[in-house]
Amino acid sequence: MRKLVGLVVLLFLVGCETKTEITTSLNKGYDIITVNSNWEDAGCVLSVSSGTSYNMLVDNTGLDVAELGEYEITYSYSYREVEYSRTRIVKVIDDIDPTIVLNSGIDTVQLGETWVDAGVVADDNFDTELTIVTDSPVDTSTIGRYIVTYTAIDDSMNETSIIRVVNIVSSE
């Protein structure tokens, strides 16, 4: 009889056993960063249903903040001889507009004389070669005020514009 009672108690206890749930979660952080800026790893946590949490370890960063692209950050943690992992994607982007400055020049010329466009100088936080687009409607044979627009565009399609005012005046 004792064996039967013991068996019933054992079956009851086994039936009441709860399964341990394991979850992993990425801590909130900035996963899109501007090229050449610092990235701070927000981390990842493994949580056990008992209420215990563990900071997961970074296995692989491979993150190069000096190069545009997507990078996988892998976290792992071994709990009760089972390996858990989670991946974070970090995007390195160029979202900064180029800078553009007018070169000094003579922007008031006499009617019929030649105007020489002094141009601009442009620089960018990442790209070394920029596209400069110039819209120059200057007509030195007609008196008037002309707006010349310069636009600097980098490879990520960030752009900045600046204007130059050119005055064509009468020679009298």
C-alpha positions in Angstrom: 0.0 0.0 0.0 2.8 2.4 0.9 4.4 1.8 -2.5 1.1 2.6 -4.2 0.7 5.8 -2.2 4.3 6.7 -3.0 3.7 6.1 -6.7 0.6 8.2 -6.7 2.5 11.1 -4.9 5.4 10.8 -7.4 3.0 10.9 -10.4 1.3 13.9 -8.9 4.5 15.7 -8.4 5.7 14.9 -11.9 2.4 16.1 -13.3 2.8 19.3 -11.5 6.3 20.0 -12.8 6.4 23.3 -14.7 8.5 23.7 -17.8 11.2 26.4 -17.6 10.7 29.1 -20.2 13.8 30.8 -21.7 13.5 34.1 -23.6 16.1 36.4 -25.1 15.6 40.0 -25.7 17.6 42.8 -27.2 17.9 45.9 -25.0 16.7 49.0 -26.7 19.5 50.9 -28.4 20.5 52.8 -31.6 20.9 50.3 -34.4 21.1 52.9 -37.2 24.2 55.0 -36.8 25.9 57.7 -38.9 29.2 56.6 -40.5 32.3 57.4 -38.4 30.2 57.8 -35.2 30.4 55.7 -32.1 28.1 52.8 -31.5 27.2 51.7 -28.0 26.1 48.1 -27.6 22.8 48.1 -25.7 23.3 44.4 -25.0 21.0 41.4 -24.9 19.4 39.5 -22.0 18.5 35.9 -21.5 15.6 35.6 -19.1 14.5 32.4 -17.2 10.8 32.0 -16.1 12.1 31.7 -12.5 12.9 35.5 -12.7 16.6 35.2 -13.2 18.2 37.2 -16.0 21.7 36.9 -17.6 23.5 39.4 -19.8 24.4 37.6 -23.0 27.9 37.8 -24.3 28.9 39.3 -27.7 30.3 36.6 -29.9 31.0 38.6 -33.1 30.8 42.3 -33.8 32.6 42.8 -37.1 31.1 46.3 -37.0 33.1 48.9 -38.9 31.7 52.3 -38.2 33.9 53.7 -41.0 32.1 51.7 -43.7 28.5 51.9 -44.9 26.6 48.7 -44.6 24.6 46.3 -42.4 26.4 44.4 -39.7 25.3 41.4 -37.6 26.1 41.5 -33.9 25.7 38.0 -32.4 25.1 37.4 -28.6 25.2 34.0 -26.9 24.7 32.5 -23.5 24.9 28.9 -22.3 22.3 28.0 -19.8 22.0 24.4 -18.4 24.2 23.2 -21.2 22.0 24.6 -23.9 23.5 27.4 -26.1 21.1 30.3 -26.8 21.9 33.1 -29.3 20.3 36.3 -30.7 21.3 38.6 -33.5 21.1 42.4 -33.7 21.5 44.2 -37.1 23.3 47.5 -37.0 23.1 49.7 -40.1 25.9 52.3 -40.7 24.6 55.0 -43.0 25.6 58.4 -44.4 22.8 60.8 -43.5 24.8 64.1 -43.3 24.5 66.6 -46.1 27.7 67.9 -47.8 28.9 71.4 -47.0 29.3 73.9 -49.8 30.9 77.3 -49.8 31.0 80.0 -52.6 34.4 80.9 -53.9 35.1 84.6 -54.0 34.4 86.2 -57.4 33.3 89.3 -59.2 29.5 89.0 -59.4 28.7 92.5 -60.8 29.7 92.9 -64.4 29.1 95.5 -67.1 26.6 94.7 -69.9 28.3 92.7 -72.6 31.4 91.8 -70.6 32.4 88.3 -69.7 31.4 86.9 -66.4 33.6 84.2 -64.9 31.9 81.8 -62.6 34.1 81.5 -59.5 32.4 78.2 -58.5 32.2 76.6 -55.2 34.1 74.3 -52.8 32.2 71.3 -51.4 33.1 68.8 -48.8 31.5 65.7 -47.2 31.8 63.7 -44.1 32.3 60.4 -46.0 32.5 60.7 -49.8 35.7 62.2 -51.3 34.1 62.8 -54.7 30.9 64.8 -54.9 28.6 65.7 -57.8 28.2 69.4 -58.3 25.3 70.5 -60.3 25.2 74.2 -61.5 22.1 76.0 -62.7 23.5 79.2 -64.3 21.0 81.3 -66.3 23.4 84.3 -66.5 23.1 86.3 -69.7 25.6 89.1 -69.9 23.9 90.6 -72.9 20.8 91.5 -70.8 20.7 93.8 -67.8 19.3 92.0 -64.7 19.8 90.0 -61.6 20.5 86.4 -62.0 20.4 83.6 -59.5 23.0 80.8 -59.9 22.3 77.7 -57.9 25.0 75.1 -57.0 24.0 71.8 -55.5 26.5 69.3 -54.0 25.3 65.7 -53.9 27.1 62.8 -52.3 26.8 59.0 -53.1 24.1 58.6 -50.5 22.0 61.2 -52.3 22.4 63.8 -49.4 22.5 67.2 -50.9 23.1 70.9 -50.1 22.5 73.9 -52.3 23.8 77.5 -52.2 23.1 80.5 -54.5 25.1 83.2 -56.0 23.6 86.5 -57.2 25.1 87.9 -60.4 24.2 91.4 -61.4 24.5 92.6 -65.0 24.5 96.4 -65.0 24.6 99.2 -67.6 27.9 100.6 -68.6 26.6 104.1 -68.4 
